[in-house]
Amino acid sequence: MSNYLEEYQRWCESPEFDEETKKELLSIKEDKEEIEDRFYKELEFGTAGLRGIIGAGTNRMNQYTVGKATQGLANYIIEQGTQNKGVAISYDSRKMSKEFSLQTALILCANGIKAYLFENLRPVPELSFAVRELGCTAGVMITASHNPPKYNGYKVYWDDGAQIVSPRDKDIIGKVRAVEKFSDIKQISEEEAIQKGLLTIIGTQMDDKYLAVLKNSVLNPNIMREQGKKIKVVYTPLHGTGNTVTERLLKELGMANVYVVPEQSEPDGNFPTVDYPNPEDKKAFELALNLAKKVDADIVLATDPDADRLGIYSKNPKTGEYMSYTGNMSALLIAEYRISQMKEKGLLPSNGMLITTIVSSDLAKAIAKQYGLECIEVLTGFKNIGSVMKKAEVNKDKTYVFGFEESYGCLIGDYARDKDAIAAVMSLCEAACYYQSQNKTLWDAMNDIYEKYGYYKEEQVSIVREGVQGAQEIKDMMTKLRNTDIEKIGDYRVLTFKDIEKDIVKNMQTGEITKTGLSQSNVLYYELEEDSWCCIRPSGTEPKIKLYMGVKGDSKEDSNRKIEKLKDAMLKIVE
């Protein structure tokens, strides 16, 4: 934004803005840095929708930026002629989520578009399921996923239940940008929207349908009922949406000993017991692990606020210690269990596919090969997995078996098109029951996988660079790496270098250049010797540059040593 101070002044004075907004902005009139951060740009409606800090200003999540995004989406839907199909809307436990979801519904209704609004907060996967179940043209989820409490966000889904992808995302972004004035946002009251038959409230009947589909996905229901009497599970929704359905689901499947962390069971946008409501963060498990030790639990599970990500600890029976799993480990434990059982029961399709992302574990390729599945790699973001699923659904040439990404998310069936932590909780409990029937624990099962396929190990490091200056530093890092021929990273020679933004794959031995076959994205990928790899990309939702890497070792110690050395080498290259 060319002159942020002028824009700040306009927000303080224009009748377009309400008194509360003006009051908030006047309270920072002496803080030039804060004013700049709030107004130096517009909060971008990007390919993942909106995500930002809650507050007044163009670079913030508020009723005006949400209104603009919704009006742009409405204009796009009307252009498509699909307004009668309607839009499903859900929200998580964050501050302003309920208000933003109602506002979104009413703006759509004011534009003559049907809105199906959940009566209360619900998980992302249930929204994805509802879009498909109701035959909607689109869906909106008000969430900032696992971001800190000061954030909120706005995710847009299309009629297949997946988040919007190219070129549709670009078209919708264009419509959002074209809404120049906040006065262009149409309005209607809740009473009028209901009276006109444009607003429908979704109740628990959608929970019943969603949970019925999950229960039908269980491969060994009898074993689950039998062993579920013995296994103890600690679960925390981390103050989010997860427990709207999780405890009920597990109990109905026969898990008799489910302990929900009491301090974290209720939805609360302040996330009072955690700094960062992310199951990737070990600190988020503190209360759950305390409870696990008290009740002698076998498994400890945590879902993030919108319940698309799952973190897990399970007990090592030899030491009594609770062992943490990465997103790769938990997803591939589910994959190995489900796929091996499907094969055993004659349920594995001959044209089956396992979909993964370029920054996820190569163990996925080994599992796919073992069971005769096609392994398809896509860019990060579950919407890209959803895109492959849609193509297969249209062409009727491949059958979806499993999909995951390293960021703690997977999907066990084609009933939805986004990560489903509720289904992942269920699947891990089922796997625990199955292995228990063979006198094994989930930790034993994980070690069996490594013995069978090799000791794969992955690591992810984020370098945070906040504000205007940080954004430029991240840009400069990527430019420097893009323009440098790196022949060796640590002990490993670089075999191929992929610049996915430029659609280039360079063979570092021969110099031959081919195409990536992936859609354009700001990602650099290095294939290394000895089944190792690394990848660098800026985060699409946070002020970070992310480094991903993976190795394969002969033993746990060997892979740990290799990954530490590779991590050190990667940090030297970037810094």
N, C-alpha and C positions, 0 to 999 in steps of 0.2 A: 504494500500500500504506500503510495508516494508520500503522502503527508499524514502520518499517524496522529499528529496533534490536532489537525483540522478535523479528522474523523472522530477523535475523542470529543472535541468541542461540540460536534454535531449531535452525538449521542447524548451529551449533557443537556442540550437545549431544544432539540427537535420534538414536536408534539407526537411524532411517530413512536417515541419510547415512553414507557410507563415511569411513574415517579420512583418506584423502588429501584429500578435500573439506574436512574439518574443519581439517586442518593448513594448507591454503591460506588458509582464512578467518581462522584465529587469527593468521596472519602479518600481517594488516592491521588487527588490533584497535585500534591507535592512530590509524588513518586514517579519521576520521569521514566525510570527503568520499567516499572510495572505498567505504566501507560503504553510504552513502546511494545512490551510483550503482548499486551491485550489487543493492540491495534496495528501492528506492523504488517499484518496480512489478514486475509479472510480465512477462517477455519475451513480448510479444504474439504470438499466432498470428494474424497478420492475413491479408488477402486474398492476400498473396504468400507465406504460410507464416511461418516463423521466420527472423529474421536478427539476429545480435548478436555481441558480443565473446565469445570463448571464455573460460570461467572459472566459478568457483563463485558461486552466487547466483541469485535468482529472475529477475533481468534479464540473464542470461547464457546462452550456449549451453553446455550440459553434459548429462551422461547423464540427469539428472532432467527438465530441460525438454524434451529430445528424447523421453524416455520418455513424458511426459505427452501430448505432441503425437501420438505414435504410438498410444497407447492410445485417445485421442479419435477418431483416424482409424479405428482398428479397430472401435470401437463404432458409428461411422457406417456402415461397410461392412457390418457384421453386420445392422444395422437395414435396410439396403437389400437384404439377402439375396444379395449378390454375392460372398461370401467365396471361393467355389470358383473364380472367375475369376482370383483372385490379384492381386498387386501387384508391379510391376517396380521395382527399386531400383538406382540408380547413384550415383557420387560423384566428386568432383574431387580435386585434389592437396592440398587444405588440411589443416591440422593437425586431427586427430581425425575427418576425413571417413570414413576406412575403419572406424574404431570405431563411429561413429554409424550408418553404413549397416548394419553387421552387427547392431547393437542394434535398429535399426528392423525388420530382417528377422525377428529372433527374437521380438520382441514381437508382430508380426503372426502368426507361426507359433503362439505361445502362445495366441493367440485363435482358432486354427483356420483362419487365412487363409493361403493359399499365398503364398510369397514367391519371386520370381525375382531373385536377386542377381548382378550382374555380378562376374566373377572378379577384376576389377581396375578401376581408374578408367576412365570413358568419358565422352564429351561429352554435354551436354544433348540435342542433336538426336537422338542415337542412342537415348537413353532414351525420348524422345517417340515415335520410330519403333518401339521395342521394345514399348511399351504397346499400340500398334495391332496390331503383328505377332503378339503373343502373346495378344491378345484379353483383356488384363487389365482389371480394374475401375478400377485406379488406378496411379499411379507416384509414386515419391519420388526426388528428386535432392538429395543432400547437397552444398551449395555456397553460397558467399556471392558468387558471380559474380566481379565485378571489384573488390570491396571490399579494403581493406588486409589484410595478413596476420593480424591479430589477430581477424578475423571468421570466422564460419562461418554456414551457414544450412540451411534445410530447405524445399524447394519441393514442393508437391503437385500432381499431374496427375490428370485423370480419364480415362475410357475412350476418349475421342476423341484423347488424346495432348496435349491443351492443359492449361495450368494452370487450376485451378478458378476458376469465375466465379460471380457471383450467380445464384440464391440459394444454390447448393450451398456456396460458400465460407462464407457466414454460418452454415449448418447445421453444417458441420464445426467451425467456430470455437466454436459453442455446445457441441458434444460435448467439445472439448478443455477448455473452461472448466469443464465439469461434472466433470472428473476432479480431485477436490479433494485427495486424498491420494496421495502417491507410492507408498504401499503398494498402491494399486489397480491399479498397472501389472503386468500378467501377465508371467511369465518362463518360459523354456524353454531347455535347452542346445542348442548347435549339433548335437551328436550325435543328440539326441532328435528335433529338427526334421527332420533328414535321414532318420532311421529311419522317421518317420511319413509321409514323402513330402511334407512341407510346404515344405521348403527345396530349391530347385533353383538350381544355379550356372550362370549364362549365360557361355559361352565365345566364342571367335572366330567361331563360325558366325553370330552376330548381326552382327558387323562385315561379313562377306561379303554378307549380305542387304542391309544398309544401303548399302554401297558399290555394290552392283549397281544399286540404284534410282538412286543419284546418277549413275553412269556412263550409265544409260539416259536421263538428262535432258540429256545433252550434245547440242547441236543441230548442231555441225559437227565430228564426231569425226575425220574425215580431215584437215581443216585443222589440228586440234589436234595430231595425230600428226606432221604435216609441219613445222609451224612450231615445235612444242614442242622440236625439236632445237636451235633457235637462241636461244630466249628464256631468259634467266636469272632465276630467282626466288629471293629470300631469304625464308625463313619462320621465325617464332619462335612457339612455343606459350606463351611467357612462364611456363615452369615448370608449365604446366597439362596438360589432357587432350588438347589438339589433335593432338599428334603420335602419339597411339595409332593414328590412321588417315590423317592428311593426306598425309604423304610417300608412303606406299604408294599412295594414290589418284592423286596427281599422276603418279607414275612409270608406273602402269598405263595412264594416259591418254596417255602419250607425252611428258610434260614431263621432258626428259633432264637439265636443269641446275637441280636444286633444292638449295639450300644451307640447311640448318637451322642456326640460330645455336647453336654447340656449348655455350656457357655456359648456355643457357636451354632446352636440349632435354629434359632430364630433369625429371620432376615433383618439385616441392619446395615444400612449404607455407610455407617461410620466405621464398620469393621473394627469394633473396639478391642478385640483380642489379637489382631494381627496388623503389622505395618503394611503388609503387601499380601492381598488375598489370593495368592498364587500357589497351587500345589507343586509347582516346580521348586519353590523356596522351602528349604528344610525347616526354617523357623515357623512356617505356617502349621507344621505338624506337632508343635510343642505340647499343646493340650491333649491332642489325640493320642500321642505316644504315652503321656502320663496316665491317661485312662486305660490304654492298652496294657500297660504294666500292672495296673491295679486289678484288671479283670482277667489277665493272662490271655489276651486276644491272639488269634492266629494271623489275622490280617488287619491292616490299618489303611483306610481309604479316605481321600479328600477330593471334593470337586470344587472347581472355581465358581465365582458368583453366578455365571450364566450356565453352568453345568455342561460345558462342552469339553473341559479338560479334567483329567483324573490323575492324581498322584497316589502312589502306593508304597507301603512298607509291609514286609512279611517277616515272620519270625524264622530265624535260623535255628533249627531244632538242636544243633550240636552245641551252640554257644548261648542260646536263649536271647541273643541280640536281635533287634529289629533292623532289617536290611532295607535300604532304600532302592527303588527302581527308577531308572530314567524313563522318559516317555517311550524311547525305542524298546526298552526291555519289557515294560508292561504290555505294550501293543503287540510285540512279537510273541510274548508268552500266550496272549489270547489267540493270536493267529495260529501258532503251532498247535494249541489245544483244539481249536475249532476245526481247522483244516484236517488234522489227523483223524478227528472223530467223524467228520463228514466223509472222508475217504473210507474209513472202516465201515460206515453205515451205508455206503453206496450213494451218498448224497452229493458228491463232488462233481460239478459239471465238467464235461470234457473241454469246453471252451471257456473255462474259468479264468478270471484275472484278479491279481493282487496289485493294488495301486499304492504307490509310495511317492515320496518327494525326493528331489535331488540332494537334500541335506539330511535325509534319514538314513538309518543303518543299512549297510550292504547285506546284513544278515537276512533281510527281506528277500533278496535275490536268491539266496541259498535255500530258503524255505520254499519259495515259489518253484524253483527247479526240482526240489525233492518230490513235490506233489504234482508236477506237470502243469503248473499254472503259468500263465503269461504274466511277467512282472513289468508293469508300466510305470515309468518315472515321470513326474510332473514337477512344475515349479512349486515353491512353498505356497501355502494357502489351501485350505480344504476345498475352496471353490473350484480349484483346478482338478481335484479328484472328482468333484461333482460334475464337472464338464465332461470328463471321460465317461462317467456313468450315464450321462444324458445321451451322448453319442451312441453308446452301446445299446441303450434303450430304444433309440430311434432306428438304428441299423439292424437291431436284433441279431447281432453277430457274436457278441461276447456276453458272458454272465459274470456279474459282480460277485466276488466272494468275500473280499476284505480290503479295507483301505485305512491308511494311517499316516500321520506325520510325527516327526520327532517331538513336536511341541505338545506332548501329552494328550493326543487326541486320536481316536479311531472310530470306525463305523462298521458294525458287524453285518449289516444287511442293507437292502436298497429301499427301505421304507422311508428313509430321510436322505438328506444330502448335505449334512454337516456332521462334525464330530459329535459323538454321543457318549458323554461320561456316565449317564444313567445305565446305558446298555453295557458299558465297559465294567462298571461296578458289578452288575449282574453276571457278566461273563467270567470275571475273575473269581467271584464266589462259586460259580458253577465249576470252574477249573479246580478250585481248592477242594471242592467236594469230591470231584472225580479222582484227583491225585490222592486224597485222603483214603479213598476206597482201595488204593494200591499201597497204602502205608507210606505215602510221600507227602511233603509239604510243597507249597508254591515255590519256596526257595530251592528245594531239591529239583523241582521241575525246571527252574531257570538254569540251574547248573547242568542238568541233563541236555538242555538245548545247546549249551556251549560245548559240551563233550561231543555232541552229535555233529555240529556244524563248524566249530572253531570259535576261538575267543575274540569275538568282535567287541570293540569298545569305541564309544563316541564321546565327544566333548563339545560344549558350546560356550563361547565366551562373548560377553557383550561389553563394548566400550561406550560409555555414556558421554554424549557431548550436547549439552542443553543450550537453548536460546538461538539467536541469530548467528552468533559466532560459531556455535557448535554445529549448526546445519552446514555452514561453509566448510568447516574442518572435515566433516564427514565426506562432503562432495570432493574436497581436495584429495583425501585419502584414496577414494575410489579412482579418481583421474590418474593419480600417480601410479597406482597398481596396474591400471588398465594399459598404461603406456610403457610398462617395464616388462621386458622379457625375463621372467624368473625361471632359471633352469634347475635350481635345487632349493628345496625347503627342508632345512635340518639335514637328516641323513638320507633323504629321499630325492631321487631325480624326478623332475616333472615330466610325465609322459605326454599328457595333453593338457592344453589350456583352453577353457571355454569362456568366451565373453558373450553372455547371453543377451546383453543389450544390443550388441553389434551382430548377433547371430553368427558367431565365428567359433569354430573348433580348430585349434592349431596343434598339429603333431610336432612336438618339440624336437623330435629326432630328425624328421625329414623336412620339416617346414611346411608340409602340405596343409592347406586350409579347406575345411568343409563347413557345412551348416549345422546348427544345433538341433533344428527341428522343433524348438520350443518357442513360445510366444515371447516377445521382447520384455526383458526385465533387467533391472540393474543388479546383476549377479555375476561374480567371477568364480570359476570352478577350476580346481587343479587336480587332475588325476595323477597319483603318485605311484611309485613302485610298491611291490609287496602288498597289493590289495589295500593301499592307503589312499586317502583323499582329503582335500580341504576346500572350503568354500567361504566367500566373503560377500555380504550384502548389507545395505542399510535397512533398518527396520521400517516397515510401512506405517507403523502406528505409534512408535516411540522414538525419542531422540537418541538412537543407538546405532552403532555399526556392529554387525554380528559376525562372529567367526565360528564356523562349524568344521569339525574334522573327525575322521574315523580311521581306525587301524584294525588289523587282524593279527592276533598273537597265537603262540603255541600253548600258552597257559594264561591264567588270570594275571599272574605277576608280569609276564612278558607283555601282554597288551596294556597293562597299567603303565609300565615303563615307557613303552612306545608312544602312548598318547600324551604323556607328560612332556616328553622331548619334542613331539610335534607341536604341542601347544606353545611351548617356549619359542620355538622357531617361528611360528605364525605371528606371535605378538611382536617379535623383532622386526618382521617384515612390514607390519602395519604401522607401528609407532615411529 
